[in-house]
Amino acid sequence: KISKSTAANVKGSGMRIKMKPANTRRGPSYLAITSVVAILAVVSMLMIKSGSKEESLEAVTDTDLKTKTEKVAGGSSPADILESKVDLTGDGQVQPKLEYFQCVNGEGGDSNNIPEVVLLHGAAFTKKNWLESGILRDLCDAEDDEGNRIPSVTALDLTVNANGEQFLKAYEVLVKEKVLSGSPVVVVSPSASGKSVVDLAEMSKSSGSPQILRGWVPVACPAVGSASKTTLEAFKSMKIPILAVYGDQDRTGEARTSPLENYAGAESKILEGRHPAYLDSPGEFVEIFFEFVRNI
């Protein structure tokens, strides 16, 4: 006899399905049928959820870029992370195409006094490391007490072989294609990618190249060790603030940071980690970087 509410607990689903009190007598076949129906309903729900997760993962990991911009990540943040590319045409370009991830929080420029940010990568990495580490998302979402955010954060797949002139040309293409606003940007250059930024300082001494830097965040940059004193002093002359970062387990980090402190007026921060310290301590990196970028 069924005189009380019948409960079917579906194993593994985390759900509890309660059946209404039976008003009439029913045999065992009725209970069996209702249990099977409940289980099938839960399995169907789980399959739908699993399919959604697989679609999201596929969107993030897809490397087959199409002509138009593709959304690859998003959430409650006002800004989605998009994946796209521009053509680098003309003489002297270091690569034919430049792929990038980007989030946009505003019009760009200095509307809230926070500059746009460009992320480069080291020789053993790509733009995907910024996405997969969560740093790109966290920088997109970071905001100060007044709700101001970084206008745009762009992670480039620019080769570490690029020199200052090639980096400048790539910047100009990004401005022309309206990826960047044209205002000076803060550049994060892990390891070997810092060569292009050091070259920009060298160029400024002779050619009077356009000022495209609002700030610089080198992470254990080897090009600093081979740069002349006058080249490093050019950063101070151009009034470009520098936050030099390295890991406490990186034996070359201090040697690549001290010249920037001595000649370019850089501030230095030591993170827990190896050579790519920003990837070993992503949360702390985002914290110190946002504090730096919102105050320059």
Secondary structure as the mmCIF struct_conf table of DSSP 4:
data_model
#
loop_
_struct_conf.conf_type_id
_struct_conf.id
_struct_conf.beg_label_comp_id
_struct_conf.beg_label_asym_id
_struct_conf.beg_label_seq_id
_struct_conf.end_label_comp_id
_struct_conf.end_label_asym_id
_struct_conf.end_label_seq_id
BEND BEND1 LYS A 4 LYS A 4
STRN STRN1 ALA A 7 ASN A 9
TURN_TY1_P TURN_TY1_P1 LYS A 11 SER A 13
STRN STRN2 ARG A 16 LYS A 18
HELX_LH_PP_P HELX_LH_PP_P1 MET A 19 ALA A 22
BEND BEND2 ASN A 23 THR A 24
HELX_RH_AL_P HELX_RH_AL_P1 PRO A 28 THR A 61
BEND BEND3 THR A 67 LYS A 68
STRN STRN3 GLU A 70 ALA A 73
BEND BEND4 GLY A 75 PRO A 78
HELX_LH_PP_P HELX_LH_PP_P2 ALA A 79 ASP A 80
STRN STRN4 ILE A 81 ASP A 87
BEND BEND5 GLY A 90 GLY A 90
TURN_TY1_P TURN_TY1_P2 ASP A 91 GLY A 92
BEND BEND6 VAL A 94 PRO A 96
STRN STRN5 LYS A 97 VAL A 104
BEND BEND7 GLY A 106 GLU A 107
TURN_TY1_P TURN_TY1_P3 GLY A 109 ASN A 112
BEND BEND8 ASN A 113 ASN A 113
HELX_LH_PP_P HELX_LH_PP_P3 ILE A 114 GLU A 116
STRN STRN6 VAL A 117 LEU A 119
TURN_TY1_P TURN_TY1_P4 ALA A 123 ALA A 124
TURN_TY1_P TURN_TY1_P5 LYS A 127 LYS A 127
HELX_RH_AL_P HELX_RH_AL_P2 LYS A 128 GLU A 132
TURN_TY1_P TURN_TY1_P6 SER A 133 SER A 133
BEND BEND9 GLY A 134 GLY A 134
HELX_RH_AL_P HELX_RH_AL_P3 ILE A 135 ASP A 141
STRN STRN7 GLU A 143 GLU A 143
TURN_TY1_P TURN_TY1_P7 ASP A 145 GLU A 146
STRN STRN8 ARG A 149 ARG A 149
BEND BEND10 PRO A 151 PRO A 151
STRN STRN9 SER A 152 LEU A 156
TURN_TY1_P TURN_TY1_P8 VAL A 160 ASN A 161
HELX_RH_AL_P HELX_RH_AL_P4 GLY A 164 LYS A 176
TURN_TY1_P TURN_TY1_P9 GLU A 177 LYS A 178
BEND BEND11 VAL A 179 LEU A 180
BEND BEND12 GLY A 182 SER A 183
STRN STRN10 VAL A 185 PRO A 190
HELX_RH_3T_P HELX_RH_3T_P1 SER A 191 SER A 193
HELX_RH_AL_P HELX_RH_AL_P5 GLY A 194 SER A 206
TURN_TY1_P TURN_TY1_P10 SER A 207 SER A 207
STRN STRN11 LEU A 213 VAL A 219
BEND BEND13 ALA A 220 ALA A 220
TURN_TY1_P TURN_TY1_P11 PRO A 222 PRO A 222
HELX_RH_AL_P HELX_RH_AL_P6 ALA A 223 SER A 226
BEND BEND14 ALA A 227 ALA A 227
HELX_RH_AL_P HELX_RH_AL_P7 LYS A 229 SER A 237
TURN_TY1_P TURN_TY1_P12 MET A 238 LYS A 239
STRN STRN12 ILE A 242 ILE A 242
STRN STRN13 LEU A 243 GLY A 247
TURN_TY1_P TURN_TY1_P13 ASP A 248 GLN A 249
TURN_TY1_P TURN_TY1_P14 ARG A 251 THR A 257
HELX_RH_AL_P HELX_RH_AL_P8 SER A 258 TYR A 263
BEND BEND15 ALA A 264 ALA A 264
STRN STRN14 GLU A 267 LEU A 271
BEND BEND16 GLU A 272 ARG A 274
TURN_TY1_P TURN_TY1_P15 HIS A 275 PRO A 276
HELX_RH_AL_P HELX_RH_AL_P9 ALA A 277 ASP A 280
BEND BEND17 SER A 281 SER A 281
HELX_RH_AL_P HELX_RH_AL_P10 PRO A 282 VAL A 293
TURN_TY1_P TURN_TY1_P16 ARG A 294 ASN A 295
#
